[in-house]
């Protein structure tokens, strides 16, 4: 697994190891245990032998899209931190030929851009935002794993967790500064951390391939998420942030890709393969992630 130190990777490693699954993590520092392999610290390609015998290779690399603003240098970092590791893994998987493990590679619902009024399954076209282009390149890099490899593309929604999408929102809410962002009625894809981990394991166990939307099963708006958080924290939800003001602070790319994007993304592939969600509404996910205020 690459990207094992992030929010999703940490939870996924813990879940797998709790069930007795052997997990080797790829780290960008000297290995400290027998279950770590150093990589991407010099120009040498990843040794395919590291992946030999694995059931799946899980690729979760990527700098946070939640850091603002997206300056030109940070946009480059967003791209490099996804494309470079994915190409390295795909090359190593491809070199194993018929013995290649599955490559389960991260992507994001940002692939779809903004599509007001549409219902977006895995068959929907790519959008036109910076993040949509980034996701397209990211997925293309994973698909270079070759004809022998089963490749699953995890189009993940923002994680409803205090270390995920809730982090900056909780700060504003605690200060009494939360409210609608832009119109507030734009559809925001979401998923709980528990279901994110369960869904990745489901993709591996059910041998799914191609794009898989990792998003909650019911539609939620930006207002639904923000209001549920405010209620949970016993704080007001009143102060509207106009779209122009958000753009002026965070930049056009980040605002249009994340905060004002309108994308009702549905988990069609997951549900068709028999997956059932622990948290079926965004309110359920917020309640699981944030203790109720006294």
C-alpha positions, 0 to 999 in steps of 0.5 A: 500500500502506498499513501498508508500514513494518510487518513484513509490509509491509516484506517485501512491498514488498521482494518486489514491487520485487525483481520490478520491480513499481511500489509506491506507499506511503501514509505518515502523514508528508510524502512523501519520494519519488515513490513515497510519498503522504501521507495521514490527517494531516488530515481530507481524504479520500484522493484516489481519483486516487492509486489510479487505474490500480493492479492492487491496493490492499493495506491492512495498517494496524493497531496491534500486538496484541502490546502488553499489556495491552489497556487501554481506551485501547489497545483504542480505538487497536487499533480506530481504527488499523484501521477509519479507514484501511480506511474511507478506502481503501474510499471511494476505491476505491468512487469509482473505480466500474468502474475500481476496483482490487482491495482486498486488506485485512488481517484476522486469524484472531482473527475466529474467536475460540476453537473447541476441536475445530473445523476452521475454514475461511473459512466458519466463523462469527465468534467472540465475543471482543473481537478477533473483533468488531474483525475483523468491523468491520474486514472490514465497513469493507473491504467498503464498497469497493462492488460494482465492487471485488474485495475479499479479506480476509486473515485472517492468523495470527501470524507466526513471526518474531523481530519477530512472535509469537516476540519475547516468547517468545524473551526468556522462552526465553533466560531459561529461563522458557518452558513451557506457556501455560495448557493448552498443548494449544490450537491456535495458527494460525501462518504464516512471513513468507516464506509470508505474503508469497507468499500475499498475492502469490498472492491478488493474482495469482490474483484471489481474493476474500472471506475467505482464511485466511493460516495454515500448512497443519498444525495446531500447538499452543502447546506445539509452537511453544514447544518448537520454539523452546526446542529451537532455542535449546537452552533448557528448556521447563518452567515452566507459566504458568496461564491465571489468572496470564496473565489477571492480568498481560495482561488477559482480552481479550488472554489469551482472544483470543491466548494461550489461544484454541483455533482450528485455522484451515486455509488452505482457500481458498489450497490450493484455488487451488493455493498451496503452502507453503515452510514446512509445519510450525511447526517448519520456520517456527521453524527458518527464523526462529531460528538454531540455538544452538551 
